[in-house]
C-alpha cells in the first residue's frame, strides 16, 4: 500500500481564496478519479499555512492511472492553474510505502499526528525495526491505529508514523497516555540513535 501526498503553502494574503479553492479542487479530483482524496491543513505546528492532499493506492499503477486521468481533464488543469495564485512556492509531492499497520478504508479521521524522521547512515535496518516497534507500542497505548511508512521518494531513509484520530480530544488523550508511560520514554531513548537529529511532529486537521 502506498501513500501519495501533494503539499503546498498558502500565500498569507490569499487565505480566504485558498480555503475556498481547497475543498473545490479536492472534490473535483474525487469526481474525476474515484479516489478518496483528503485535504489537510497543518495546525498548532511550525508548518503554518501548509496544505497537504493525501490518497492511498494499492499499487503504483493505480497512482499512474489517477494521474493520467487528471492531466487529461482540461477542466481540472485550468482549475489548478487558476488556483496557483493562492499559494507560495511550488508543489511538493511525496510517496511512501506502508511497512507496518493496516489502512482502514472506512476510517474518517478529523486529525492526524505525523511524526517524521530519517535513518542514520548505516542504520536503516535498525530504523525500520525500531519504527515498527514504535508503531506497535503507540497503537497499543493510545488506542489509535499508528501506521509506519518508509519514503519511496525524497531523502533516502525517510520514515514517518501516522496516527489518525476522530477528534482533537482523542488525539490529546493518546499523546498524554504515551508521555505518561515510562516504557514509551525508554523505547524512544533506546531506538533514537538509529535516526538523525531533527525528527519532527506535525498535527494536521482534515479540511476536505
ROPADO-897569 format. One record per atom (N, C-alpha, C): residue number from 1; chain; atom name; z negated, x negated, y negated. Coordinates in steps of 0.2 Angstrom, whole numbers, always signed. Layout:
BEGIN
[atom NUM,"A","CA",[Z,X,Y]] ...
// end
This chain:
BEGIN
[atom 1,"A","N",[+0,-4,+6]] [atom 1,"A","CA",[+0,+0,+0]] [atom 1,"A","C",[+0,-4,-6]] [atom 2,"A","N",[+4,-3,-11]] [atom 2,"A","CA",[+5,-6,-17]] [atom 2,"A","C",[+3,-2,-23]] [atom 3,"A","N",[-1,-6,-28]] [atom 3,"A","CA",[-2,-3,-34]] [atom 3,"A","C",[+2,-6,-40]] [atom 4,"A","N",[+6,-2,-43]] [atom 4,"A","CA",[+10,-4,-49]] [atom 4,"A","C",[+7,-2,-55]] [atom 5,"A","N",[+7,-6,-60]] [atom 5,"A","CA",[+4,-4,-66]] [atom 5,"A","C",[+9,-6,-72]] [atom 6,"A","N",[+9,-3,-77]] [atom 6,"A","CA",[+13,-4,-83]] [atom 6,"A","C",[+8,-3,-89]] [atom 7,"A","N",[+7,-9,-93]] [atom 7,"A","CA",[+2,-8,-99]] [atom 7,"A","C",[+5,-10,-106]] [atom 8,"A","N",[+3,-6,-111]] [atom 8,"A","CA",[+5,-8,-117]] [atom 8,"A","C",[-1,-7,-122]] [atom 9,"A","N",[-1,-10,-128]] [atom 9,"A","CA",[-7,-9,-133]] [atom 9,"A","C",[-4,-5,-139]] [atom 10,"A","N",[-8,+0,-140]] [atom 10,"A","CA",[-6,+4,-146]] [atom 10,"A","C",[-7,+1,-152]] [atom 11,"A","N",[-2,+2,-157]] [atom 11,"A","CA",[-2,+0,-164]] [atom 11,"A","C",[-8,+4,-167]] [atom 12,"A","N",[-13,+1,-170]] [atom 12,"A","CA",[-18,+5,-173]] [atom 12,"A","C",[-16,+10,-178]] [atom 13,"A","N",[-10,+8,-181]] [atom 13,"A","CA",[-8,+13,-187]] [atom 13,"A","C",[-4,+19,-184]] [atom 14,"A","N",[-3,+19,-177]] [atom 14,"A","CA",[+1,+24,-174]] [atom 14,"A","C",[-3,+28,-168]] [atom 15,"A","N",[-10,+28,-169]] [atom 15,"A","CA",[-14,+31,-164]] [atom 15,"A","C",[-12,+38,-162]] [atom 16,"A","N",[-12,+42,-167]] [atom 16,"A","CA",[-10,+49,-166]] [atom 16,"A","C",[-4,+50,-162]] [atom 17,"A","N",[+1,+47,-165]] [atom 17,"A","CA",[+8,+47,-161]] [atom 17,"A","C",[+8,+45,-154]] [atom 18,"A","N",[+4,+39,-153]] [atom 18,"A","CA",[+4,+36,-146]] [atom 18,"A","C",[+0,+41,-142]] [atom 19,"A","N",[-5,+44,-144]] [atom 19,"A","CA",[-9,+48,-140]] [atom 19,"A","C",[-5,+55,-138]] [atom 20,"A","N",[+0,+57,-142]] [atom 20,"A","CA",[+4,+62,-140]] [atom 20,"A","C",[+10,+60,-136]] [atom 21,"A","N",[+12,+54,-137]] [atom 21,"A","CA",[+18,+51,-133]] [atom 21,"A","C",[+15,+50,-125]] [atom 22,"A","N",[+9,+47,-124]] [atom 22,"A","CA",[+7,+45,-118]] [atom 22,"A","C",[+8,+51,-112]] [atom 23,"A","N",[+4,+57,-114]] [atom 23,"A","CA",[+5,+62,-109]] [atom 23,"A","C",[+12,+65,-108]] [atom 24,"A","N",[+16,+65,-113]] [atom 24,"A","CA",[+23,+67,-113]] [atom 24,"A","C",[+27,+63,-109]] [atom 25,"A","N",[+27,+56,-109]] [atom 25,"A","CA",[+31,+52,-105]] [atom 25,"A","C",[+28,+51,-98]] [atom 26,"A","N",[+22,+52,-97]] [atom 26,"A","CA",[+19,+52,-91]] [atom 26,"A","C",[+22,+58,-87]] [atom 27,"A","N",[+22,+64,-90]] [atom 27,"A","CA",[+24,+70,-86]] [atom 27,"A","C",[+31,+69,-85]] [atom 28,"A","N",[+35,+66,-89]] [atom 28,"A","CA",[+42,+65,-88]] [atom 28,"A","C",[+44,+61,-82]] [atom 29,"A","N",[+40,+56,-82]] [atom 29,"A","CA",[+41,+51,-76]] [atom 29,"A","C",[+39,+55,-69]] [atom 30,"A","N",[+34,+59,-69]] [atom 30,"A","CA",[+32,+63,-63]] [atom 30,"A","C",[+38,+67,-61]] [atom 31,"A","N",[+40,+71,-66]] [atom 31,"A","CA",[+46,+75,-65]] [atom 31,"A","C",[+52,+72,-62]] [atom 32,"A","N",[+54,+66,-65]] [atom 32,"A","CA",[+60,+63,-63]] [atom 32,"A","C",[+59,+60,-56]] [atom 33,"A","N",[+53,+57,-54]] [atom 33,"A","CA",[+52,+53,-48]] [atom 33,"A","C",[+48,+57,-43]] [atom 34,"A","N",[+44,+61,-45]] [atom 34,"A","CA",[+40,+65,-40]] [atom 34,"A","C",[+34,+60,-38]] [atom 35,"A","N",[+33,+55,-42]] [atom 35,"A","CA",[+27,+51,-41]] [atom 35,"A","C",[+21,+53,-45]] [atom 36,"A","N",[+15,+52,-42]] [atom 36,"A","CA",[+9,+54,-46]] [atom 36,"A","C",[+7,+48,-50]] [atom 37,"A","N",[+10,+48,-56]] [atom 37,"A","CA",[+9,+43,-61]] [atom 37,"A","C",[+3,+45,-65]] [atom 38,"A","N",[-2,+41,-66]] [atom 38,"A","CA",[-8,+42,-70]] [atom 38,"A","C",[-8,+37,-76]] [atom 39,"A","N",[-10,+40,-82]] [atom 39,"A","CA",[-11,+36,-88]] [atom 39,"A","C",[-18,+35,-90]] [atom 40,"A","N",[-20,+29,-91]] [atom 40,"A","CA",[-27,+27,-93]] [atom 40,"A","C",[-28,+23,-99]] [atom 41,"A","N",[-33,+24,-103]] [atom 41,"A","CA",[-35,+20,-109]] [atom 41,"A","C",[-41,+16,-108]] [atom 42,"A","N",[-41,+10,-110]] [atom 42,"A","CA",[-47,+6,-109]] [atom 42,"A","C",[-52,+9,-114]] [atom 43,"A","N",[-58,+10,-112]] [atom 43,"A","CA",[-64,+12,-116]] [atom 43,"A","C",[-70,+8,-115]] [atom 44,"A","N",[-74,+7,-121]] [atom 44,"A","CA",[-80,+3,-120]] [atom 44,"A","C",[-79,-4,-118]] [atom 45,"A","N",[-73,-7,-119]] [atom 45,"A","CA",[-71,-13,-116]] [atom 45,"A","C",[-67,-17,-122]] [atom 46,"A","N",[-67,-24,-121]] [atom 46,"A","CA",[-64,-28,-126]] [atom 46,"A","C",[-56,-26,-127]] [atom 47,"A","N",[-53,-23,-122]] [atom 47,"A","CA",[-46,-22,-122]] [atom 47,"A","C",[-45,-15,-126]] [atom 48,"A","N",[-48,-14,-132]] [atom 48,"A","CA",[-47,-8,-136]] [atom 48,"A","C",[-40,-7,-137]] [atom 49,"A","N",[-37,-1,-136]] [atom 49,"A","CA",[-30,+1,-138]] [atom 49,"A","C",[-26,+0,-132]] [atom 50,"A","N",[-28,-3,-126]] [atom 50,"A","CA",[-24,-4,-121]] [atom 50,"A","C",[-23,+3,-117]] [atom 51,"A","N",[-17,+4,-115]] [atom 51,"A","CA",[-15,+10,-111]] [atom 51,"A","C",[-11,+7,-105]] [atom 52,"A","N",[-13,+10,-99]] [atom 52,"A","CA",[-10,+7,-93]] [atom 52,"A","C",[-8,+13,-89]] [atom 53,"A","N",[-2,+13,-86]] [atom 53,"A","CA",[+1,+18,-82]] [atom 53,"A","C",[+0,+15,-75]] [atom 54,"A","N",[-2,+19,-70]] [atom 54,"A","CA",[-3,+17,-63]] [atom 54,"A","C",[+0,+22,-58]] [atom 55,"A","N",[+2,+19,-52]] [atom 55,"A","CA",[+5,+23,-47]] [atom 55,"A","C",[+5,+19,-40]] [atom 56,"A","N",[+3,+23,-35]] [atom 56,"A","CA",[+3,+20,-28]] [atom 56,"A","C",[+9,+21,-25]] [atom 57,"A","N",[+12,+15,-21]] [atom 57,"A","CA",[+18,+16,-17]] [atom 57,"A","C",[+17,+13,-10]] [atom 58,"A","N",[+19,+16,-5]] [atom 58,"A","CA",[+19,+14,+2]] [atom 58,"A","C",[+23,+7,+3]] [atom 59,"A","N",[+28,+6,-1]] [atom 59,"A","CA",[+32,+1,+0]] [atom 59,"A","C",[+36,-1,-6]] [atom 60,"A","N",[+38,-8,-6]] [atom 60,"A","CA",[+42,-10,-12]] [atom 60,"A","C",[+49,-6,-13]] [atom 61,"A","N",[+51,-4,-7]] [atom 61,"A","CA",[+57,+0,-8]] [atom 61,"A","C",[+56,+7,-11]] [atom 62,"A","N",[+50,+10,-10]] [atom 62,"A","CA",[+49,+16,-14]] [atom 62,"A","C",[+48,+15,-21]] [atom 63,"A","N",[+45,+9,-23]] [atom 63,"A","CA",[+45,+7,-30]] [atom 63,"A","C",[+51,+6,-33]] [atom 64,"A","N",[+56,+3,-29]] [atom 64,"A","CA",[+63,+2,-32]] [atom 64,"A","C",[+66,+8,-33]] [atom 65,"A","N",[+66,+13,-28]] [atom 65,"A","CA",[+69,+20,-29]] [atom 65,"A","C",[+67,+23,-35]] [atom 66,"A","N",[+60,+23,-37]] [atom 66,"A","CA",[+57,+26,-43]] [atom 66,"A","C",[+60,+23,-49]] [atom 67,"A","N",[+60,+16,-49]] [atom 67,"A","CA",[+63,+13,-55]] [atom 67,"A","C",[+70,+14,-56]] [atom 68,"A","N",[+74,+15,-51]] [atom 68,"A","CA",[+81,+16,-52]] [atom 68,"A","C",[+82,+23,-54]] [atom 69,"A","N",[+78,+28,-52]] [atom 69,"A","CA",[+78,+35,-55]] [atom 69,"A","C",[+77,+35,-62]] [atom 70,"A","N",[+72,+31,-64]] [atom 70,"A","CA",[+70,+31,-71]] [atom 70,"A","C",[+76,+28,-76]] [atom 71,"A","N",[+78,+22,-74]] [atom 71,"A","CA",[+84,+19,-78]] [atom 71,"A","C",[+90,+23,-78]] [atom 72,"A","N",[+91,+27,-73]] [atom 72,"A","CA",[+97,+31,-73]] [atom 72,"A","C",[+97,+38,-77]] [atom 73,"A","N",[+91,+39,-79]] [atom 73,"A","CA",[+89,+45,-83]] [atom 73,"A","C",[+90,+44,-90]] [atom 74,"A","N",[+95,+46,-94]] [atom 74,"A","CA",[+96,+44,-101]] [atom 74,"A","C",[+91,+47,-105]] [atom 75,"A","N",[+88,+53,-103]] [atom 75,"A","CA",[+83,+56,-107]] [atom 75,"A","C",[+77,+52,-107]] [atom 76,"A","N",[+75,+50,-101]] [atom 76,"A","CA",[+69,+45,-101]] [atom 76,"A","C",[+70,+39,-105]] [atom 77,"A","N",[+76,+36,-104]] [atom 77,"A","CA",[+77,+30,-108]] [atom 77,"A","C",[+77,+31,-115]] [atom 78,"A","N",[+79,+36,-118]] [atom 78,"A","CA",[+79,+37,-125]] [atom 78,"A","C",[+72,+39,-127]] [atom 79,"A","N",[+68,+42,-123]] [atom 79,"A","CA",[+61,+43,-125]] [atom 79,"A","C",[+57,+37,-125]] [atom 80,"A","N",[+58,+32,-121]] [atom 80,"A","CA",[+55,+26,-121]] [atom 80,"A","C",[+57,+22,-127]] [atom 81,"A","N",[+63,+22,-129]] [atom 81,"A","CA",[+65,+18,-135]] [atom 81,"A","C",[+62,+21,-141]] [atom 82,"A","N",[+61,+28,-141]] [atom 82,"A","CA",[+58,+31,-147]] [atom 82,"A","C",[+50,+30,-147]] [atom 83,"A","N",[+47,+29,-141]] [atom 83,"A","CA",[+40,+28,-141]] [atom 83,"A","C",[+38,+21,-142]] [atom 84,"A","N",[+43,+16,-142]] [atom 84,"A","CA",[+41,+9,-143]] [atom 84,"A","C",[+38,+8,-150]] [atom 85,"A","N",[+39,+12,-155]] [atom 85,"A","CA",[+36,+12,-162]] [atom 85,"A","C",[+29,+13,-162]] [atom 86,"A","N",[+26,+16,-156]] [atom 86,"A","CA",[+19,+17,-156]] [atom 86,"A","C",[+15,+11,-154]] [atom 87,"A","N",[+18,+6,-151]] [atom 87,"A","CA",[+15,+0,-148]] [atom 87,"A","C",[+16,-6,-151]] [atom 88,"A","N",[+11,-11,-150]] [atom 88,"A","CA",[+12,-18,-152]] [atom 88,"A","C",[+13,-22,-146]] [atom 89,"A","N",[+17,-27,-147]] [atom 89,"A","CA",[+19,-32,-141]] [atom 89,"A","C",[+23,-28,-136]] [atom 90,"A","N",[+24,-32,-131]] [atom 90,"A","CA",[+29,-30,-126]] [atom 90,"A","C",[+25,-26,-120]] [atom 91,"A","N",[+29,-25,-115]] [atom 91,"A","CA",[+27,-21,-109]] [atom 91,"A","C",[+24,-27,-104]] [atom 92,"A","N",[+19,-25,-101]] [atom 92,"A","CA",[+16,-30,-96]] [atom 92,"A","C",[+15,-26,-89]] [atom 93,"A","N",[+20,-28,-84]] [atom 93,"A","CA",[+19,-25,-78]] [atom 93,"A","C",[+15,-29,-73]] [atom 94,"A","N",[+12,-25,-68]] [atom 94,"A","CA",[+8,-29,-63]] [atom 94,"A","C",[+10,-25,-56]] [atom 95,"A","N",[+9,-29,-51]] [atom 95,"A","CA",[+10,-27,-44]] [atom 95,"A","C",[+4,-30,-40]] [atom 96,"A","N",[+0,-26,-36]] [atom 96,"A","CA",[-5,-28,-32]] [atom 96,"A","C",[-5,-25,-25]] [atom 97,"A","N",[-7,-28,-20]] [atom 97,"A","CA",[-7,-25,-13]] [atom 97,"A","C",[-14,-24,-11]] [atom 98,"A","N",[-15,-18,-8]] [atom 98,"A","CA",[-22,-17,-6]] [atom 98,"A","C",[-24,-21,+0]] [atom 99,"A","N",[-29,-24,+0]] [atom 99,"A","CA",[-32,-28,+6]] [atom 99,"A","C",[-38,-25,+9]] [atom 100,"A","N",[-42,-21,+5]] [atom 100,"A","CA",[-47,-18,+8]] [atom 100,"A","C",[-48,-11,+5]] [atom 101,"A","N",[-49,-6,+9]] [atom 101,"A","CA",[-50,+1,+6]] [atom 101,"A","C",[-44,+5,+8]] [atom 102,"A","N",[-46,+12,+7]] [atom 102,"A","CA",[-40,+17,+8]] [atom 102,"A","C",[-39,+21,+2]] [atom 103,"A","N",[-33,+21,+0]] [atom 103,"A","CA",[-32,+26,-6]] [atom 103,"A","C",[-32,+33,-4]] [atom 104,"A","N",[-36,+37,-7]] [atom 104,"A","CA",[-36,+44,-6]] [atom 104,"A","C",[-31,+48,-10]] [atom 105,"A","N",[-26,+51,-8]] [atom 105,"A","CA",[-21,+54,-12]] [atom 105,"A","C",[-24,+60,-15]] [atom 106,"A","N",[-30,+63,-13]] [atom 106,"A","CA",[-32,+69,-16]] [atom 106,"A","C",[-38,+67,-21]] [atom 107,"A","N",[-39,+61,-22]] [atom 107,"A","CA",[-44,+59,-27]] [atom 107,"A","C",[-41,+60,-34]] [atom 108,"A","N",[-45,+62,-38]] [atom 108,"A","CA",[-43,+63,-45]] [atom 108,"A","C",[-48,+61,-50]] [atom 109,"A","N",[-49,+54,-50]] [atom 109,"A","CA",[-54,+51,-54]] [atom 109,"A","C",[-53,+52,-62]] [atom 110,"A","N",[-59,+53,-65]] [atom 110,"A","CA",[-58,+53,-73]] [atom 110,"A","C",[-59,+46,-76]] [atom 111,"A","N",[-63,+42,-72]] [atom 111,"A","CA",[-64,+35,-74]] [atom 111,"A","C",[-63,+30,-69]] [atom 112,"A","N",[-61,+24,-71]] [atom 112,"A","CA",[-60,+18,-66]] [atom 112,"A","C",[-63,+12,-69]] [atom 113,"A","N",[-67,+9,-65]] [atom 113,"A","CA",[-70,+2,-66]] [atom 113,"A","C",[-66,-3,-63]] [atom 114,"A","N",[-63,-7,-67]] [atom 114,"A","CA",[-59,-13,-64]] [atom 114,"A","C",[-61,-19,-65]] [atom 115,"A","N",[-64,-23,-60]] [atom 115,"A","CA",[-66,-30,-61]] [atom 115,"A","C",[-60,-35,-59]] [atom 116,"A","N",[-59,-40,-63]] [atom 116,"A","CA",[-53,-44,-61]] [atom 116,"A","C",[-56,-51,-61]] [atom 117,"A","N",[-53,-55,-56]] [atom 117,"A","CA",[-54,-62,-56]] [atom 117,"A","C",[-48,-66,-53]] [atom 118,"A","N",[-49,-73,-52]] [atom 118,"A","CA",[-44,-77,-49]] [atom 118,"A","C",[-47,-82,-45]] [atom 119,"A","N",[-44,-83,-39]] [atom 119,"A","CA",[-47,-88,-35]] [atom 119,"A","C",[-47,-95,-37]] [atom 120,"A","N",[-52,-99,-36]] [atom 120,"A","CA",[-52,-106,-37]] [atom 120,"A","C",[-47,-110,-33]] [atom 121,"A","N",[-44,-115,-35]] [atom 121,"A","CA",[-39,-118,-31]] [atom 121,"A","C",[-42,-121,-25]] [atom 122,"A","N",[-38,-120,-19]] [atom 122,"A","CA",[-41,-122,-13]] [atom 122,"A","C",[-46,-117,-10]] [atom 123,"A","N",[-47,-111,-13]] [atom 123,"A","CA",[-52,-107,-11]] [atom 123,"A","C",[-50,-100,-10]] [atom 124,"A","N",[-43,-99,-9]] [atom 124,"A","CA",[-40,-92,-8]] [atom 124,"A","C",[-43,-88,-2]] [atom 125,"A","N",[-44,-92,+3]] [atom 125,"A","CA",[-47,-88,+9]] [atom 125,"A","C",[-54,-86,+8]] [atom 126,"A","N",[-58,-90,+5]] [atom 126,"A","CA",[-65,-88,+3]] [atom 126,"A","C",[-65,-82,-2]] [atom 127,"A","N",[-60,-83,-7]] [atom 127,"A","CA",[-59,-77,-12]] [atom 127,"A","C",[-58,-71,-9]] [atom 128,"A","N",[-53,-71,-4]] [atom 128,"A","CA",[-51,-64,-1]] [atom 128,"A","C",[-57,-62,+3]] [atom 129,"A","N",[-60,-66,+8]] [atom 129,"A","CA",[-65,-64,+12]] [atom 129,"A","C",[-71,-61,+8]] [atom 130,"A","N",[-73,-65,+2]] [atom 130,"A","CA",[-78,-63,-2]] [atom 130,"A","C",[-77,-57,-6]] [atom 131,"A","N",[-70,-56,-8]] [atom 131,"A","CA",[-68,-50,-11]] [atom 131,"A","C",[-69,-44,-7]] [atom 132,"A","N",[-68,-44,+0]] [atom 132,"A","CA",[-69,-39,+4]] [atom 132,"A","C",[-76,-37,+5]] [atom 133,"A","N",[-80,-42,+6]] [atom 133,"A","CA",[-87,-41,+6]] [atom 133,"A","C",[-90,-38,+0]] [atom 134,"A","N",[-88,-40,-6]] [atom 134,"A","CA",[-90,-36,-12]] [atom 134,"A","C",[-88,-29,-12]] [atom 135,"A","N",[-82,-28,-10]] [atom 135,"A","CA",[-79,-21,-10]] [atom 135,"A","C",[-83,-17,-5]] [atom 136,"A","N",[-85,-19,+1]] [atom 136,"A","CA",[-89,-16,+6]] [atom 136,"A","C",[-96,-14,+3]] [atom 137,"A","N",[-99,-19,+0]] [atom 137,"A","CA",[-106,-18,-2]] [atom 137,"A","C",[-106,-13,-8]] [atom 138,"A","N",[-101,-14,-13]] [atom 138,"A","CA",[-101,-9,-18]] [atom 138,"A","C",[-99,-2,-16]] [atom 139,"A","N",[-95,-1,-11]] [atom 139,"A","CA",[-94,+6,-9]] [atom 139,"A","C",[-100,+9,-6]] [atom 140,"A","N",[-104,+5,-2]] [atom 140,"A","CA",[-110,+7,+1]] [atom 140,"A","C",[-115,+9,-4]] [atom 141,"A","N",[-116,+5,-8]] [atom 141,"A","CA",[-122,+6,-13]] [atom 141,"A","C",[-121,+11,-18]] [atom 142,"A","N",[-115,+10,-21]] [atom 142,"A","CA",[-113,+15,-27]] [atom 142,"A","C",[-111,+22,-24]] [atom 143,"A","N",[-109,+22,-18]] [atom 143,"A","CA",[-107,+29,-15]] [atom 143,"A","C",[-100,+31,-17]] [atom 144,"A","N",[-96,+26,-21]] [atom 144,"A","CA",[-89,+27,-23]] [atom 144,"A","C",[-85,+22,-19]] [atom 145,"A","N",[-79,+24,-18]] [atom 145,"A","CA",[-74,+20,-14]] [atom 145,"A","C",[-71,+15,-19]] [atom 146,"A","N",[-73,+8,-17]] [atom 146,"A","CA",[-70,+2,-20]] [atom 146,"A","C",[-65,-1,-17]] [atom 147,"A","N",[-59,-1,-20]] [atom 147,"A","CA",[-53,-5,-17]] [atom 147,"A","C",[-53,-12,-19]] [atom 148,"A","N",[-51,-16,-14]] [atom 148,"A","CA",[-50,-23,-16]] [atom 148,"A","C",[-42,-25,-15]] [atom 149,"A","N",[-39,-27,-21]] [atom 149,"A","CA",[-32,-29,-21]] [atom 149,"A","C",[-31,-36,-23]] [atom 150,"A","N",[-25,-38,-21]] [atom 150,"A","CA",[-23,-45,-22]] [atom 150,"A","C",[-17,-45,-26]] [atom 151,"A","N",[-16,-49,-31]] [atom 151,"A","CA",[-10,-48,-35]] [atom 151,"A","C",[-4,-51,-31]] [atom 152,"A","N",[+2,-47,-31]] [atom 152,"A","CA",[+8,-49,-28]] [atom 152,"A","C",[+12,-52,-34]] [atom 153,"A","N",[+11,-51,-40]] [atom 153,"A","CA",[+14,-54,-46]] [atom 153,"A","C",[+9,-56,-50]] [atom 154,"A","N",[+11,-60,-56]] [atom 154,"A","CA",[+6,-63,-60]] [atom 154,"A","C",[+3,-69,-58]] [atom 155,"A","N",[-3,-71,-61]] [atom 155,"A","CA",[-6,-78,-59]] [atom 155,"A","C",[-7,-78,-51]] [atom 156,"A","N",[-6,-83,-48]] [atom 156,"A","CA",[-7,-84,-41]] [atom 156,"A","C",[-14,-84,-39]] [atom 157,"A","N",[-16,-80,-34]] [atom 157,"A","CA",[-23,-79,-33]] [atom 157,"A","C",[-27,-74,-37]] [atom 158,"A","N",[-24,-70,-41]] [atom 158,"A","CA",[-27,-65,-44]] [atom 158,"A","C",[-29,-59,-40]] [atom 159,"A","N",[-35,-57,-41]] [atom 159,"A","CA",[-38,-51,-37]] [atom 159,"A","C",[-42,-46,-41]] [atom 160,"A","N",[-43,-40,-39]] [atom 160,"A","CA",[-46,-35,-43]] [atom 160,"A","C",[-50,-30,-38]] [atom 161,"A","N",[-55,-28,-41]] [atom 161,"A","CA",[-59,-22,-37]] [atom 161,"A","C",[-59,-16,-42]] [atom 162,"A","N",[-57,-11,-38]] [atom 162,"A","CA",[-55,-4,-42]] [atom 162,"A","C",[-60,+1,-39]] [atom 163,"A","N",[-64,+4,-44]] [atom 163,"A","CA",[-68,+9,-41]] [atom 163,"A","C",[-67,+16,-46]] [atom 164,"A","N",[-65,+21,-42]] [atom 164,"A","CA",[-63,+27,-46]] [atom 164,"A","C",[-70,+31,-46]] [atom 165,"A","N",[-71,+35,-52]] [atom 165,"A","CA",[-77,+39,-52]] [atom 165,"A","C",[-75,+46,-55]] [atom 166,"A","N",[-78,+51,-53]] [atom 166,"A","CA",[-76,+58,-55]] [atom 166,"A","C",[-78,+59,-62]] [atom 167,"A","N",[-83,+56,-65]] [atom 167,"A","CA",[-86,+57,-72]] [atom 167,"A","C",[-90,+51,-74]] [atom 168,"A","N",[-91,+50,-80]] [atom 168,"A","CA",[-95,+44,-83]] [atom 168,"A","C",[-102,+44,-80]] [atom 169,"A","N",[-105,+49,-78]] [atom 169,"A","CA",[-112,+49,-76]] [atom 169,"A","C",[-112,+46,-69]] [atom 170,"A","N",[-107,+47,-65]] [atom 170,"A","CA",[-106,+44,-58]] [atom 170,"A","C",[-105,+36,-59]] [atom 171,"A","N",[-101,+35,-64]] [atom 171,"A","CA",[-99,+28,-65]] [atom 171,"A","C",[-106,+24,-67]] [atom 172,"A","N",[-110,+27,-71]] [atom 172,"A","CA",[-116,+24,-74]] [atom 172,"A","C",[-121,+23,-68]] [atom 173,"A","N",[-121,+29,-64]] [atom 173,"A","CA",[-126,+28,-58]] [atom 173,"A","C",[-124,+23,-53]] [atom 174,"A","N",[-118,+22,-52]] [atom 174,"A","CA",[-116,+17,-47]] [atom 174,"A","C",[-117,+10,-50]] [atom 175,"A","N",[-116,+9,-56]] [atom 175,"A","CA",[-117,+2,-59]] [atom 175,"A","C",[-124,+1,-59]] [atom 176,"A","N",[-128,+6,-61]] [atom 176,"A","CA",[-136,+5,-61]] [atom 176,"A","C",[-138,+3,-54]] [atom 177,"A","N",[-136,+7,-49]] [atom 177,"A","CA",[-138,+5,-42]] [atom 177,"A","C",[-136,-2,-40]] [atom 178,"A","N",[-131,-4,-41]] [atom 178,"A","CA",[-129,-11,-39]] [atom 178,"A","C",[-133,-16,-43]] [atom 179,"A","N",[-134,-15,-49]] [atom 179,"A","CA",[-138,-20,-53]] [atom 179,"A","C",[-145,-20,-51]] [atom 180,"A","N",[-148,-15,-48]] [atom 180,"A","CA",[-155,-14,-46]] [atom 180,"A","C",[-156,-17,-39]] [atom 181,"A","N",[-150,-19,-36]] [atom 181,"A","CA",[-151,-21,-29]] [atom 181,"A","C",[-151,-28,-28]] [atom 182,"A","N",[-156,-32,-26]] [atom 182,"A","CA",[-156,-39,-26]] [atom 182,"A","C",[-151,-42,-21]] [atom 183,"A","N",[-149,-38,-16]] [atom 183,"A","CA",[-144,-41,-12]] [atom 183,"A","C",[-138,-41,-15]] [atom 184,"A","N",[-136,-37,-20]] [atom 184,"A","CA",[-130,-37,-23]] [atom 184,"A","C",[-130,-43,-28]] [atom 185,"A","N",[-135,-45,-31]] [atom 185,"A","CA",[-135,-51,-35]] [atom 185,"A","C",[-134,-57,-31]] [atom 186,"A","N",[-138,-57,-26]] [atom 186,"A","CA",[-137,-63,-21]] [atom 186,"A","C",[-130,-64,-19]] [atom 187,"A","N",[-127,-58,-17]] [atom 187,"A","CA",[-120,-58,-15]] [atom 187,"A","C",[-115,-61,-20]] [atom 188,"A","N",[-116,-59,-26]] [atom 188,"A","CA",[-112,-61,-31]] [atom 188,"A","C",[-113,-69,-33]] [atom 189,"A","N",[-119,-71,-33]] [atom 189,"A","CA",[-121,-78,-34]] [atom 189,"A","C",[-118,-82,-28]] [atom 190,"A","N",[-118,-80,-22]] [atom 190,"A","CA",[-115,-83,-16]] [atom 190,"A","C",[-108,-84,-16]] [atom 191,"A","N",[-104,-79,-18]] [atom 191,"A","CA",[-97,-80,-17]] [atom 191,"A","C",[-93,-82,-24]] [atom 192,"A","N",[-97,-82,-29]] [atom 192,"A","CA",[-94,-84,-36]] [atom 192,"A","C",[-90,-90,-36]] [atom 193,"A","N",[-93,-96,-32]] [atom 193,"A","CA",[-89,-102,-33]] [atom 193,"A","C",[-82,-101,-30]] [atom 194,"A","N",[-80,-96,-27]] [atom 194,"A","CA",[-73,-95,-24]] [atom 194,"A","C",[-68,-93,-30]] [atom 195,"A","N",[-71,-91,-36]] [atom 195,"A","CA",[-67,-88,-41]] [atom 195,"A","C",[-68,-92,-47]] [atom 196,"A","N",[-63,-93,-51]] [atom 196,"A","CA",[-63,-96,-58]] [atom 196,"A","C",[-67,-93,-63]] [atom 197,"A","N",[-70,-97,-67]] [atom 197,"A","CA",[-74,-94,-73]] [atom 197,"A","C",[-70,-89,-77]] [atom 198,"A","N",[-73,-84,-80]] [atom 198,"A","CA",[-69,-79,-84]] [atom 198,"A","C",[-68,-72,-81]] [atom 199,"A","N",[-71,-71,-75]] [atom 199,"A","CA",[-70,-64,-72]] [atom 199,"A","C",[-72,-59,-77]] [atom 200,"A","N",[-69,-53,-77]] [atom 200,"A","CA",[-70,-48,-82]] [atom 200,"A","C",[-70,-41,-79]] [atom 201,"A","N",[-73,-36,-83]] [atom 201,"A","CA",[-73,-29,-80]] [atom 201,"A","C",[-70,-25,-86]] [atom 202,"A","N",[-66,-20,-85]] [atom 202,"A","CA",[-64,-15,-89]] [atom 202,"A","C",[-65,-8,-87]] [atom 203,"A","N",[-67,-4,-91]] [atom 203,"A","CA",[-68,+3,-90]] [atom 203,"A","C",[-62,+7,-92]] [atom 204,"A","N",[-59,+11,-88]] [atom 204,"A","CA",[-53,+15,-90]] [atom 204,"A","C",[-55,+22,-89]] [atom 205,"A","N",[-52,+26,-94]] [atom 205,"A","CA",[-53,+33,-94]] [atom 205,"A","C",[-46,+37,-93]] [atom 206,"A","N",[-45,+41,-89]] [atom 206,"A","CA",[-39,+44,-87]] [atom 206,"A","C",[-37,+49,-93]] [atom 207,"A","N",[-31,+48,-96]] [atom 207,"A","CA",[-29,+52,-102]] [atom 207,"A","C",[-23,+56,-100]] [atom 208,"A","N",[-20,+55,-94]] [atom 208,"A","CA",[-14,+60,-92]] [atom 208,"A","C",[-13,+59,-85]] 
// end
